[in-house]
Every structure is written in structure tokens, then in C-alpha cells.
Amino acid sequence: MDNWKILFTSNTPFRINLAKTYLESEGIEALLENELVYYVYSSAPGQIKLLVKEQDLEQGAKLLMKAGYIN
């Protein structure tokens, strides 16, 4: 996973899954990190991370800003 970068983090699985689905609908491949940990240990520190390939980072950020996921 050398070329994957964190684009967005959240402690709300529903919100981050919506963001992931939105990016994928726009043709950007996305992965979630720490999602299972959150479900198993909901009080665990840290957040769920949405990752995209490095070359999609800028476009993904623009899309998430446009959709209101990030400022």
C-alpha cells in the first residue's frame, strides 16, 4: 500500500462509507482502514481512514469538498 494516502477520517462508519461510495461512483478507487477495529472495539482510540491512491488525492479532495464531506 505504498501509494495509498489518507484523504478523510471519521469516527462515524456510515459517513465514511458514504464518502467511499461517492468517490467510487466518480471513478476513484478507495479503501477503508480501521473499520473493523471500530466495529469490534467501538471505544478504541483513532478513527476510520479513507484512503485513495496518491494520484487521485487531489481530485478526491475536490470531490469530497464539493459534496460537503470536508471543508
N, C-alpha and C positions, 0 to 999 in steps of 0.2 A: 504494500500500500504506500509506496514511496511518493507517488504523485497525487495523493488524495489530500485535500486541505479542508479544514473546518470552515464551514460557511455560516452556520447558525447553531445555537444551542438553546435548549429549553428544558424545563422540568415538567412539561406537560406533553405526554405521549400523543394525545390527539392533535395538538397544534403542530408538533414537529412532523407527524405523519402526513398532515395536510400539506405542509410545505414541501415535503419529499414528493408527494404525489403531483403537486403542481409543477415542480421542476421537471419531473419525468414526463409530464404531459407536454412540456415545452421542449422535449428532446435532450434534457440534461440528465445524465446518469447520476444517481445519488445513493448513498449508503447511510445507515444509521449506526452509531456506535454507542454502547452502554444502554441500549433499550431494554434488553433482557435483564440486566442488573437492576434497572429501575423497577421493573415489574416484580422481580423476586425480592428485592430489598428496597422498598419504596422510600425508606428513611435514609438510605445511603447518601453520602455527600456526592456532589457532582451532578452533572446534567447529561441529558441525551444530546449527542452531537450529530449534526447533519453534515456529511462530507460530500464534496464533489471533486472531480478531477481538477488539477491545478489550472488547466487550460480553460475550464468552464467557470472558474471562480468569479471573474468579473461579470460575466453575463448572468450567472446565478444570483449574484448580489443585486444586480439591477432588477431582475425579475421579482425577487423577494421584497425589494423596496417598493416596487410598483404595486405589488399585491398587499402591502401593508404588514408583512411579517417582520421586517427590520426597518429601522429609521435611517 
